[in-house]
Amino acid sequence: MTNKDLLKIAEEFGTPVYVYDAESIKEQYEKLTSSFSKKTRFFYAAKSLTNINILKYVKSIGANLDCVSINEVKLGLKAGFEPKQVLFTPNCVDITEIEEAMKLGVHINIDNISILEQFGNKYGDSYPIFVRINPHIFAGGNYKISTGHIDSKFGISIHQLRHIERIMQSTNINVEGLHMHTGSEIKDADVFLQGLEIMLDLSVHFPNLKYLDMGSGFKVPYQDDDIETDVDQLGKKVTKALTAFAKETGKNFELWFEPGKFLVSKSGHFLVKANVIKHTTATTFVGVNSGFNHLIRPMFYDAYHKIENLSHPNGPERIYTVVGNICETDTFAWDRKLNEVKEGDILVFRNAGAYGFEMSSNFNSRLKPAEVLFINGKAHLIRKRDEFEDLLKNQIEVL
């Protein structure tokens, strides 16, 4: 997909608009499948982007599905995934949500002692489950997206193994998988090896174990000098470790990963229009027709998104601070070098496929943007832009 294609999409569908390049998703998926052994399965982390067309597409290229809410599970099944292709990993939910997932027949991952005990007492070995462990590994590009450290709410501490064993013995619960996820934006592939070593050490305590789920967190480059997780190197190291373990113990496990951002981040392009150029005594602002209600990552995670001027890509470079139209400090980029921006120009935010639209809101009663899928050389509208009536859709007037 070219910049010319993006400008045509902006003209046809208006701005702001999210555009996803299907070919990019496929390339990222094939990068994974070519790096790991055939005994490795990949579960797309739906939370990164759940438009049903994206779910259908990742299914069509061979991916399974990782879900963190019961509605993601239902969306996945509606998109055509078989229950055995879906892993449900909720957090801090009532056991009734777990039971609803049981009725749907998907893989279930339990991440705390309380639910594990309730489940075991009620269902025993009648429904196999995964156990999510907390390995106490601090990893990831931001504390807010690091999930495997000692203060994290996620998973059962590796130091609580005795609790897990007692529940297994008293309820006969059938643990068929171990799961861990240490965070996002992991640059060092050896972090995964550290986690795998912990899981292999723990595996001897689970006689019915079939699967080891390493989560994900593969780093994607956001800036020109950024590095990407070397999945090819990781695949070789993981295969070597599992082969050695199998030779020593006779145990073979199927390895699972849950890539989300890695698959869809690069595919996403967020198009906005420059509404105003505002000069102050200290700063030149580009005010665009969007805000953190559409793309919250820069404000929430201090995330970097490359911004380019599609309308005038060869203009002289100037320094701008790019801001939104929300009634709050709403900054996408401070002192960013861009080709000269004029009012009406179309700007693109790169790497906007993951957690962009998915985390959008109607803050300030602004409307959510449209979504477009670019596939086989054509642009298809896959979500229409909000209309005013959508703001009132679920409200009940009593006055």
Secondary structure, DSSP 8 states (H G I E B T S, - for coil): --HHHHHHHHHHH-SSEEEEEHHHHHHHHHHHHTTS-TTEEEEEEGGG---HHHHHHHHHTT-EEEESSHHHHHHHHHTT--GGGEEE--SS--HHHHHHHHHHT-EEEE-SHHHHHHHHHHHTTSS-EEEEEE-----SSSGGGB-SSTT-SSSEEGGGHHHHHHHHHHH---EEEEE---BS-B--THHHHHHHHHHHHHHTT-TT--EEE----B----STT-----HHHHHHHHHHHHHHHHHHH----EEEE--SHHHHTTTEEEEEEEEEEEE-SS-EEEEES--TTT--HHHHH-----EEESS-TTS-EEEEEEE-SSSS--EEEEEEEEE---TT-EEEESS-SSSSGGG---GGG----EEEEEETTEEEEEE----HHHHHTT-----
